[in-house]
């Protein structure tokens, strides 16, 4: 099973940032190990906004220390680019203009004004496996954990 971690950027990545970030991620995953065992890992930048880190548990499961190393890399990328990748108070959703990310209070206001409805697609960055990424990451607000908080 492929475990995943999703890091949401506070703004769309620029082309030069995407190249730099993907290069850093590829370099990292090529040497990433847990207790001396190479991890079968890969990364993806999706929609110019999300960094997805994937590890195949069946080859070698990641450990706390190996996961910490990936977090340190993402924090370094944050520092180098000025991105915010760890702000869990940002809610990402789709509208007619594309993918937006706004603070929780602004999202609540968008719901109150009717700009966001229970049909609006939101991103559930809490999914933990690749199958969930494909089926439960981009879902209508009413089908996400967001509904319990905002509706």
VENQUILIN-V805761 format. One record per run of one state. SS is the DSSP state (a for helix, b for strand, c for the rest). FROM is the first residue (numbers start at 1). TO is the last residue. If there is no record, write none. Layout:
{{SS | FROM | TO} {SS | FROM | TO}}
//
This chain:
{{c | 1 | 1} {b | 2 | 8} {c | 9 | 14} {a | 15 | 31} {c | 32 | 32} {b | 33 | 34} {c | 35 | 36} {b | 37 | 38} {c | 39 | 40} {b | 41 | 46} {c | 47 | 49} {b | 50 | 56} {c | 57 | 63} {a | 64 | 81} {c | 82 | 89} {b | 90 | 95} {c | 96 | 97} {b | 98 | 103} {a | 104 | 112} {c | 113 | 120} {b | 121 | 123} {c | 124 | 128} {b | 129 | 129} {a | 130 | 136} {c | 137 | 137} {b | 138 | 140} {a | 141 | 143} {c | 144 | 145} {a | 146 | 150} {c | 151 | 151}}
//
